[in-house]
Amino acid sequence: MSEIADHWAKDDVFARIVEALRRAGKSTEALTIEDLSPIDHYHARGHAATVELADLLDILPEHLILDIGCGVGGPARYVAARFGCRVVGIDIAKPFIEAAERLTELVGMTTRVSFAHGDGQRLPQQDGAFDGAYTQHVTMNVADRAGFFREAFRILKPGGFFALTEHGLGPAGDPHFPAPWSDDGSFSFLCTPLQTRSLLEEAGFENIVIEETGAKYLMAYKGLMAMVAEKGLPPLGVHVLVGPSAGERTQNAARNIEEGRTQPVLILCRKPG
């Protein structure tokens, strides 16, 4: 767990974000979730992917939602603001949780969004506590995927939804590294979409719908590379959190999709009612 956590964050993430905001001309005295959106949706395709996922979710204001692998909290804040619900975020990286809490305080959302340090394979939450749960580009690092899905099933109320996005394993073989989720293939645990479906079924989920999203991701990666080639890196973006290897990771992410080594998917399913 510690090695994976260190891959994602092992220094003062909040300070890096504040410095990036300063360079972008954003004041922390009057910060909004829109100001943060270029940097705080720390997963492939960023804010756009969060919106796309949220479009599929039937969340009501009285619902309590769990964000598994919440990063610095951008999706949790977006979901809470959009639906008027409450969201709990959990992540294995303490610097992410610390940054998520401070950013949530800055945008005045602490009554609706909270965070906890923990592992999605051993969730600390009680049985049947949540109306829905989602995880975005987390499962590529999950060794015990069956256990991860059982935990998601356990904490849901009957009829609750579970949604996930991930880079699935494609038919052409192992991915090129470094990739966004691994430097060299260490703690990389990709499954094919069919394997993931089978594990979700074994956990008890039903009504499983899988959408292939590779074309969208490839377009986004290529668009980002073209923009950076023309204009350079913007002051705000997830590259601030990724570090100097962001460009190579993006190139490999695109190459992996093109060569059929990864197969991005969006999956939605439910716990029986």
DRENDONU-976677 format. One line per 2 residues: their letters; for each residue x negated, z negated, y of C-alpha. Coordinates in steps of 0.1 Angstrom, whole numbers. Each point is the difference from the previous one (the first is absolute). Layout:
A) X/Z/Y; ...
END
This chain:
MS) 0/0/0; -28/-9/24
EI) -18/33/-4; 31/20/7
AD) 8/-23/30; -35/6/14
HW) 4/38/-4; 29/-1/24
AK) -10/-27/24; -28/-26/3
DD) -6/-6/37; 21/-7/32
VF) 26/27/-3; 20/-14/29
AR) -30/3/23; -5/36/-10
IV) 36/9/7; -1/-18/34
EA) -31/19/10; 16/33/-11
LR) 30/-8/21; -22/-8/30
RA) -17/34/-3; 34/17/-2
GK) 11/-18/32; 26/-22/-18
ST) 4/-36/13; 6/-28/-25
EA) 21/-17/26; 28/25/-3
LT) -4/14/-35; 27/19/-20
IE) 2/11/-36; -2/36/13
DL) -33/-8/16; -14/-12/-33
SP) 15/27/-22; -31/23/0
ID) -21/-28/-15; 22/-25/-19
HY) 15/22/-27; -31/-1/-22
HA) 9/24/-27; 0/38/-6
RG) 19/19/28; 4/-33/19
HA) 32/-6/21; 16/33/-11
AT) -1/-10/-36; 15/-34/8
VE) 29/17/19; 5/24/-29
LA) 2/-28/-25; 23/-21/22
DL) 24/29/3; 8/-4/-37
LD) 7/-38/1; 34/-15/4
IL) -11/-32/18; 26/-22/18
PE) -7/-25/28; 6/-30/-23
HL) -26/13/-26; -33/-16/-8
IL) -27/26/-9; -34/-4/-16
DI) -30/23/10; -25/-2/-28
GC) -35/9/13; 11/-2/36
GV) -34/6/17; 1/-10/36
GG) 38/0/1; 10/33/17
PA) 26/10/-27; 15/-35/-2
RY) 4/-1/38; 15/35/0
VA) 25/-8/-27; 11/-33/16
AR) 4/17/34; 19/30/-14
FG) 24/-18/-22; 2/-34/17
CR) -9/-17/-33; -27/-25/-10
VV) -32/12/-17; -27/-20/-18
GI) -34/17/-4; -26/-9/-27
DI) -35/13/-3; -32/-9/-19
AK) -22/4/30; -1/-31/22
PF) -12/18/31; 30/23/-2
IE) 24/-30/-2; -17/-16/29
AA) 2/31/21; 36/6/-11
ER) 11/-34/12; -17/3/34
LT) 13/35/6; 35/-11/-9
EL) -3/-29/25; -11/24/27
VG) 30/22/-4; 24/-29/-2
MT) 13/4/-36; -10/-32/-17
TR) 36/-10/-6; 6/31/-22
VS) -34/8/-15; -23/-24/-19
FA) -31/4/-22; -17/-16/-29
HG) -33/4/-18; 5/9/-36
DG) -2/25/-29; 28/24/-9
QR) -9/-6/-37; 9/-37/4
LP) 25/-3/28; 6/-35/14
QQ) 36/8/9; 30/-14/-20
DG) 21/19/-25; 27/21/16
AF) -9/-9/36; -1/36/14
DG) 26/27/6; -27/27/-2
AY) -37/5/-2; -25/29/7
TQ) -37/7/-4; -19/28/17
HV) -32/13/-16; -9/-32/-17
TM) 4/7/-37; -31/22/-2
NV) -19/-34/1; 22/-18/-25
AD) -15/-6/-34; 30/-17/-15
RA) 27/25/12; 25/-12/-26
GF) -4/-35/13; 3/12/36
FR) 33/17/-8; 13/-30/-19
EA) -8/-22/30; 19/23/23
FR) 29/0/-24; 0/-38/-2
IL) 2/-7/37; 29/24/6
KP) 36/-9/0; 22/20/-24
GG) 6/35/15; -31/-3/23
FF) -21/30/6; -37/5/-6
AL) -18/29/17; -36/11/-3
TE) -24/27/12; -33/8/-17
HG) -26/25/-9; 9/7/-37
LG) -25/14/-24; 1/38/-2
PA) -5/23/-30; -35/12/10
GD) -20/-32/-6; -15/-28/19
PH) 0/0/38; -30/6/23
FP) -13/-31/17; -3/-16/24
AP) 38/0/4; 22/-21/22
WS) 5/-26/-28; -35/-1/-15
DD) -37/8/9; -11/11/-34
GS) 28/-3/-25; -3/-38/-3
FS) 34/-18/-2; 17/34/0
FL) 30/-1/-25; 20/32/5
CT) 29/9/-23; 19/32/-3
PL) 35/0/14; 14/1/-35
QT) -20/-31/-10; 12/-18/31
RS) 36/9/-8; -5/-14/-35
LL) -14/-33/13; 28/-4/25
EE) 25/5/-28; -18/-25/-22
AG) 2/-25/29; 38/5/1
FE) 5/23/29; 26/28/-1
NI) 12/29/21; -37/11/4
VI) -4/29/24; -35/16/4
EE) -7/24/29; -33/19/0
TG) -15/-3/35; -34/18/-5
AK) 8/29/24; 9/-24/28
YL) -32/-21/-5; -22/31/-3
MA) 14/14/33; -5/-34/17
YK) -36/-3/-12; -9/35/11
GL) 18/-5/33; -20/-31/6
MA) -33/17/-9; 8/29/23
MV) 9/-23/29; -32/-21/-4
AE) -21/32/-2; 15/12/33
KG) 4/-32/20; -19/-27/-18
LP) 14/-33/-11; 26/-16/22
PL) -5/-36/11; 30/-12/-22
GV) 3/9/-37; -5/-14/-34
HV) -36/13/1; -7/-31/21
LV) 8/-21/-31; -16/24/-26
GP) -33/3/18; -27/28/0
SA) 11/14/-33; 35/9/12
GE) -9/37/3; -14/4/-35
RT) 29/-20/-15; 25/23/17
QN) -18/31/-12; 0/-12/-36
AA) 36/-11/2; 9/36/10
RN) -23/15/-26; 14/-22/-28
IE) 36/12/8; -11/37/2
EG) -19/-2/-33; 29/-18/-18
RT) -21/-32/-5; 26/-21/18
QP) 38/4/3; 15/-20/29
VL) 35/-13/-7; 28/-20/16
IL) 21/-20/-26; 32/-19/5
CR) 18/-21/-26; 22/-30/-4
KP) 4/-32/-19; 33/2/-19
G) 29/-17/18
END
